[in-house]
């Protein structure tokens, strides 16, 4: 029996949605190997060059906050196409930026546009999946995020051999064009008109209030934002710790980075399967315990000046723990409100990038000669995340509809 073209395209839709999640990691990581040459060519201070990373993080957070409610009102397709076109144009603006100030502005727009893909991938997944299939989907999102984190710096390192930093942004624009073409071919609206919200900004405000009154939603969002604060602290400070303090070469640092990213992928996949088959909140608790063990290991290592293996093990355990928390926290945050999944996803995504963007600069406050600040920031973030988990477990503010978390694990697509 032959399969219709429409049926084949529908089966390809989840793959497309997963690809949309790479905008965030790739946009942040790909050009990092060229950051020193960018700084020199534009005659910029190091702090201004690093602001190009911060601007992208802020854009990713704000882009999700805006795109989520819009996708609940107008459907997923319109914001998605607008975001993809804006991403391509912003990447080209980055490539031709004459000053570091204009590059910072273009990176902000690039982040805003990239955030659209992330929030649509999460919300559209909630449109088409429920039960165990939904949890598996969020596990795959986590795995692909880890893979993108590996591929980004490695691809950037290879590309700088044949092009400069401007060429890297042209490459990002070309990647955006490819995904835009794939979207035009594969994507079919996942939120039918009868299921969309109405009422404009007033309704959006009411939706935000409904979500923020839900203790489980708030707890899941805070847990995710605070564990990602630890992750971004690692991304910000690990290069100074491993290369500056422990003397690793760039190649050795790349191996350590790849090991942690591989751990993120593997444990993200395992967490998705465990959440589906056993317990969502139980898996989340295990992830937090791993985060706490790794962060405390970093703090003790910094205070006691322990050798390199202690640092590597602590980083691997903490990063893997963040991966374990991601599928269950995402499921808990988005499962109860399918009718406003875009708005819920926007708050979740904003928490990840906004809180992470705040924590990253804190690692460098005491300079690059000690890793104690990295241990303090990661430990403090995880302690707060454990407190948010207690809030999540403390009960609900009102009765909630039957959710994907409560459905049998064998539930399929809608």
C-alpha positions as CSV (number, residue, x, y, z in Angstrom):
1,X,0.0,0.0,0.0
2,X,1.5,3.3,-1.1
3,X,1.7,6.2,1.3
4,X,0.2,9.5,0.1
5,X,2.5,12.6,-0.1
6,X,0.4,14.3,2.6
7,X,1.0,11.3,4.9
8,X,4.8,11.3,4.3
9,X,4.9,15.1,4.9
10,X,3.0,14.7,8.2
11,X,5.5,12.1,9.4
12,X,8.4,14.5,8.5
13,X,6.8,17.3,10.6
14,X,8.3,16.2,14.0
15,X,11.8,16.2,12.4
16,X,11.3,19.7,11.1
17,X,10.1,20.9,14.6
18,X,13.2,19.3,16.2
19,X,15.4,21.2,13.7
20,X,13.8,24.5,14.7
21,X,15.4,24.1,18.1
22,X,18.9,24.4,16.8
23,X,18.6,28.1,16.2
24,X,19.4,29.0,19.8
25,X,22.6,26.9,20.4
26,X,23.9,27.3,16.8
27,X,23.4,31.1,16.9
28,X,25.3,31.4,20.2
29,X,28.1,28.9,19.6
30,X,29.0,28.8,15.9
31,X,30.9,32.1,15.8
32,X,32.7,31.8,19.2
33,X,35.9,30.5,17.7
34,X,36.1,33.7,15.6
35,X,35.4,36.0,18.5
36,X,39.0,37.1,19.1
37,X,39.5,38.0,15.4
38,X,36.1,39.8,15.4
39,X,37.2,41.8,18.4
40,X,40.5,42.8,16.7
41,X,39.0,43.6,13.3
42,X,36.3,45.9,14.8
43,X,38.7,47.5,17.3
44,X,36.3,46.6,20.1
45,X,36.9,46.1,23.8
46,X,36.6,42.5,25.0
47,X,33.6,43.3,27.0
48,X,31.8,44.8,24.0
49,X,32.6,41.7,21.9
50,X,31.2,39.5,24.7
51,X,28.1,41.7,24.6
52,X,27.3,40.2,21.2
53,X,26.7,36.9,23.0
54,X,24.6,38.5,25.7
55,X,22.5,40.4,23.1
56,X,21.7,37.1,21.4
57,X,20.7,35.5,24.8
58,X,18.4,38.4,25.6
59,X,16.9,38.2,22.1
60,X,16.2,34.5,22.4
61,X,14.4,35.1,25.7
62,X,12.3,38.1,24.5
63,X,11.6,36.4,21.1
64,X,10.0,33.5,22.8
65,X,8.0,35.7,25.2
66,X,6.5,37.5,22.2
67,X,6.1,34.7,19.7
68,X,4.4,32.3,22.1
69,X,1.2,34.3,22.7
70,X,1.1,35.4,19.0
71,X,1.1,31.7,18.0
72,X,-1.8,31.0,20.3
73,X,-3.8,33.8,18.7
74,X,-2.8,33.6,15.0
75,X,-1.7,30.0,14.7
76,X,1.9,28.6,14.6
77,X,2.6,29.2,10.9
78,X,2.5,33.0,10.7
79,X,4.9,33.7,13.5
80,X,7.1,30.8,12.3
81,X,7.5,32.2,8.8
82,X,8.0,35.7,10.1
83,X,10.7,34.5,12.5
84,X,12.6,32.5,9.8
85,X,12.6,35.4,7.3
86,X,13.8,37.8,10.1
87,X,16.5,35.3,11.1
88,X,17.9,35.2,7.6
89,X,17.9,39.0,7.3
90,X,19.4,39.6,10.8
91,X,22.2,37.1,10.1
92,X,23.1,39.0,6.9
93,X,23.1,42.2,8.9
94,X,25.5,40.6,11.3
95,X,27.8,39.7,8.4
96,X,28.0,43.3,7.1
97,X,28.1,45.1,10.5
98,X,30.7,47.9,10.3
99,X,31.0,48.4,14.1
100,X,30.6,46.3,17.2
101,X,27.7,48.4,18.2
102,X,25.8,47.6,15.0
103,X,26.7,43.9,15.5
104,X,25.3,43.9,19.0
105,X,22.0,45.4,17.6
106,X,21.9,42.8,14.8
107,X,22.6,40.0,17.2
108,X,19.7,41.1,19.4
109,X,17.4,40.9,16.3
110,X,18.9,37.5,15.4
111,X,18.2,36.2,18.9
112,X,14.6,37.6,18.7
113,X,14.0,35.8,15.5
114,X,15.7,32.6,16.6
115,X,13.5,32.4,19.7
116,X,10.5,32.0,17.5
117,X,11.7,28.6,16.2
118,X,12.3,27.3,19.8
119,X,8.9,28.3,21.1
120,X,7.0,27.0,18.1
121,X,8.8,23.7,18.3
122,X,7.7,23.3,21.9
123,X,4.1,24.5,21.4
124,X,3.5,22.6,18.2
125,X,4.7,19.5,19.9
126,X,2.1,20.0,22.5
127,X,-0.5,20.5,19.7
128,X,0.2,17.1,18.1
129,X,1.3,14.9,21.0
130,X,0.0,13.8,24.4
131,X,0.9,11.2,27.1
132,X,4.1,9.2,26.6
133,X,4.5,10.5,23.1
134,X,4.7,14.1,24.4
135,X,7.4,13.2,27.0
136,X,9.4,11.3,24.3
137,X,9.2,14.4,22.1
138,X,10.6,16.7,24.8
139,X,13.3,14.2,25.4
140,X,14.3,14.4,21.8
141,X,14.3,18.2,22.0
142,X,16.8,17.9,24.8
143,X,19.0,15.5,22.9
144,X,19.1,17.7,19.8
145,X,19.9,20.7,22.0
146,X,23.0,18.9,23.3
147,X,23.9,17.8,19.8
148,X,23.7,21.4,18.5
149,X,25.9,22.5,21.4
150,X,28.5,20.0,20.2
151,X,28.2,20.7,16.5
152,X,28.2,24.5,16.9
153,X,31.7,25.2,18.2
154,X,33.2,22.3,16.2
155,X,31.6,23.5,13.0
156,X,32.7,27.1,13.7
157,X,36.2,25.9,14.3
158,X,36.3,24.2,10.9
159,X,34.7,27.1,9.1
160,X,37.1,29.7,10.4
161,X,39.8,27.8,8.5
162,X,38.2,28.8,5.2
163,X,36.3,32.0,6.1
164,X,36.3,34.9,8.6
165,X,33.7,35.8,11.2
166,X,31.5,37.5,8.6
167,X,31.4,34.3,6.6
168,X,30.1,32.5,9.7
169,X,27.1,34.7,9.8
170,X,26.5,34.2,6.0
171,X,26.6,30.4,6.8
172,X,23.9,31.0,9.5
173,X,21.8,33.0,7.0
174,X,22.1,30.1,4.5
175,X,21.1,27.6,7.2
176,X,18.0,29.8,7.8
177,X,17.1,29.7,4.1
178,X,17.3,25.9,4.0
179,X,15.0,25.6,7.1
180,X,12.7,28.2,5.6
181,X,12.4,26.1,2.4
182,X,11.9,22.9,4.4
183,X,9.2,24.6,6.4
184,X,7.4,25.7,3.3
185,X,7.5,22.1,2.0
186,X,6.7,20.2,5.2
187,X,4.9,22.4,7.8
188,X,1.2,22.2,8.1
189,X,-0.7,24.3,10.7
190,X,-0.9,22.4,14.0
191,X,-3.3,24.7,15.8
192,X,-6.7,24.8,14.1
193,X,-8.6,28.2,14.1
194,X,-11.3,27.0,16.5
195,X,-8.6,26.3,19.1
196,X,-6.9,29.7,18.9
197,X,-7.3,32.4,21.5
198,X,-8.8,35.8,20.9
199,X,-9.0,39.1,22.8
200,X,-5.7,40.7,21.9
201,X,-3.3,41.9,24.6
202,X,-6.0,41.8,27.3
203,X,-6.4,38.1,26.7
204,X,-2.7,37.5,26.7
205,X,-2.5,39.2,30.1
206,X,-5.2,37.0,31.4
207,X,-3.4,33.9,30.1
208,X,-0.2,35.0,31.8
209,X,-2.1,35.4,35.1
210,X,-3.7,32.0,34.7
211,X,-0.3,30.4,34.2
212,X,1.4,32.3,37.0
213,X,-1.4,31.3,39.4
214,X,-0.6,27.6,38.8
215,X,1.9,26.4,41.4
216,X,3.0,23.5,39.3
217,X,3.6,25.6,36.2
218,X,5.6,28.3,38.2
219,X,7.6,25.6,40.0
220,X,8.5,23.8,36.8
221,X,9.5,27.1,35.1
222,X,11.6,28.2,38.0
223,X,13.3,24.8,38.2
224,X,14.2,25.0,34.6
225,X,15.4,28.6,34.6
226,X,17.6,28.0,37.7
227,X,19.2,24.8,36.4
228,X,19.9,26.5,33.1
229,X,21.5,29.3,35.1
230,X,24.0,26.7,36.4
231,X,24.4,25.5,32.8
232,X,25.1,29.0,31.4
233,X,27.5,29.7,34.3
234,X,29.4,26.6,33.1
235,X,29.4,27.7,29.5
236,X,30.7,31.1,30.6
237,X,33.3,30.1,33.0
238,X,34.6,26.6,32.0
239,X,37.0,27.9,29.4
240,X,38.8,30.1,31.9
241,X,38.8,27.3,34.5
242,X,40.0,24.5,32.3
243,X,42.4,26.4,30.1
244,X,43.5,29.3,32.4
245,X,43.7,27.5,35.7
246,X,44.3,23.8,34.7
247,X,46.3,24.5,31.6
248,X,44.3,22.5,29.0
249,X,45.0,23.2,25.4
250,X,42.2,24.3,23.1
251,X,42.0,20.8,21.7
252,X,41.8,19.3,25.2
253,X,39.2,21.8,26.2
254,X,37.2,20.9,23.1
255,X,37.3,17.2,24.2
256,X,36.1,18.1,27.7
257,X,33.3,20.3,26.2
258,X,32.3,17.4,23.9
259,X,32.2,15.0,26.8
260,X,29.8,17.2,28.7
261,X,27.6,17.8,25.6
262,X,27.5,14.0,25.0
263,X,26.5,13.5,28.6
264,X,23.7,16.1,28.1
265,X,22.5,14.2,25.1
266,X,22.6,10.7,26.6
267,X,21.0,11.7,29.9
268,X,18.4,13.9,28.2
269,X,17.3,10.8,26.2
270,X,17.3,8.6,29.3
271,X,15.3,11.2,31.2
272,X,12.6,11.3,28.5
273,X,12.2,7.5,28.6
274,X,12.3,7.4,32.4
275,X,9.7,10.1,32.7
276,X,7.4,8.3,30.3
277,X,7.7,4.9,32.0
278,X,8.0,5.7,35.7
279,X,7.6,9.2,37.2
280,X,7.8,12.7,35.8
281,X,8.4,14.4,39.2
282,X,10.7,11.5,40.3
283,X,12.9,12.0,37.3
284,X,13.0,15.7,37.9
285,X,14.1,15.0,41.5
286,X,16.9,12.8,40.3
287,X,18.1,15.5,37.9
288,X,18.2,18.1,40.7
289,X,20.1,15.7,42.9
290,X,22.7,15.3,40.1
291,X,22.9,19.0,39.6
292,X,23.4,19.5,43.3
293,X,26.2,16.9,43.5
294,X,28.0,18.4,40.5
295,X,27.7,22.0,41.7
296,X,28.9,21.1,45.2
297,X,31.8,19.2,43.7
298,X,32.8,22.4,41.8
299,X,32.6,24.4,44.9
300,X,34.6,22.0,47.0
301,X,37.2,21.6,44.2
302,X,37.6,25.4,44.0
303,X,37.9,25.8,47.8
304,X,40.3,22.9,48.2
305,X,42.2,23.2,44.9
306,X,41.5,19.6,44.0
307,X,43.1,18.2,40.8
308,X,41.6,18.3,37.3
309,X,39.7,14.9,37.4
310,X,37.5,16.4,40.2
311,X,36.5,19.3,38.0
312,X,35.8,17.1,35.0
313,X,33.6,14.7,36.9
314,X,31.8,17.5,38.7
315,X,31.0,19.3,35.4
316,X,29.8,16.1,33.7
317,X,27.5,15.3,36.6
318,X,26.1,18.8,36.8
319,X,25.5,19.2,33.0
320,X,24.0,15.8,32.8
321,X,21.7,16.6,35.7
322,X,20.5,19.7,33.8
323,X,19.6,17.4,30.9
324,X,17.7,15.1,33.2
325,X,15.6,17.9,34.5
326,X,14.6,19.3,31.0
327,X,12.1,16.7,29.7
328,X,10.1,16.4,32.9
329,X,10.2,20.1,33.7
330,X,9.0,21.0,30.1
331,X,6.2,18.4,30.3
332,X,5.0,19.7,33.7
333,X,5.0,23.3,32.4
334,X,3.2,22.7,29.1
335,X,0.9,19.7,29.7
336,X,-2.0,21.3,31.6
337,X,-2.8,24.1,29.2
338,X,-2.8,22.8,25.6
339,X,-5.1,25.7,24.5
340,X,-2.3,28.2,25.4
341,X,0.7,26.1,24.9
342,X,2.5,28.9,23.0
343,X,2.1,31.3,25.9
344,X,3.2,28.7,28.4
345,X,6.2,27.7,26.2
346,X,7.2,31.4,25.9
347,X,7.5,31.8,29.7
348,X,9.5,28.6,30.0
349,X,11.9,29.6,27.2
350,X,12.3,33.1,28.6
351,X,13.2,31.7,32.0
352,X,15.9,29.5,30.5
353,X,17.7,32.2,28.6
354,X,17.0,35.2,30.8
355,X,18.1,33.6,34.1
356,X,21.0,32.0,32.3
357,X,22.0,35.3,30.8
358,X,22.0,36.9,34.2
359,X,24.1,34.1,35.8
360,X,26.8,34.0,33.1
361,X,28.6,37.3,33.9
362,X,28.6,36.6,37.6
363,X,31.2,33.9,37.2
364,X,33.8,36.5,36.1
365,X,33.3,38.9,39.0
366,X,36.3,37.6,41.0
367,X,38.5,37.3,37.9
368,X,39.8,34.3,36.1
369,X,42.4,33.2,38.6
370,X,40.0,31.1,40.7
371,X,37.1,28.7,40.1
372,X,35.4,29.5,43.4
373,X,32.9,31.9,41.7
374,X,31.9,29.1,39.3
375,X,31.2,26.9,42.2
376,X,29.3,29.6,44.1
377,X,27.1,30.5,41.2
378,X,26.3,27.0,40.2
379,X,25.6,25.9,43.8
380,X,23.5,28.9,44.5
381,X,21.4,28.3,41.4
382,X,20.8,24.7,42.2
383,X,19.8,25.5,45.8
384,X,17.2,27.9,44.5
385,X,16.1,25.3,42.0
386,X,15.6,22.8,44.8
387,X,13.4,25.4,46.6
388,X,11.4,25.8,43.4
389,X,10.9,22.0,43.2
390,X,9.5,22.2,46.7
391,X,7.0,24.8,45.5
392,X,6.1,22.5,42.6
393,X,5.5,19.6,44.9
394,X,3.6,21.7,47.5
395,X,0.3,21.4,45.8
396,X,-1.9,23.3,43.3
397,X,-3.8,26.5,43.6
398,X,-6.9,25.2,41.9
399,X,-8.2,22.1,40.2
400,X,-6.6,21.5,36.8
401,X,-7.7,19.6,33.7
402,X,-6.5,16.1,33.0
403,X,-3.0,16.5,31.6
404,X,-0.6,14.7,29.4
405,X,1.4,13.8,32.6
406,X,-1.6,11.9,33.9
407,X,-2.4,10.1,30.7
408,X,-1.2,6.5,30.0
409,X,2.3,6.2,28.6
410,X,1.0,4.6,25.5
411,X,-1.1,7.6,24.4
412,X,-0.3,8.6,20.8
413,X,-0.8,11.6,18.7
414,X,-4.0,13.6,18.7
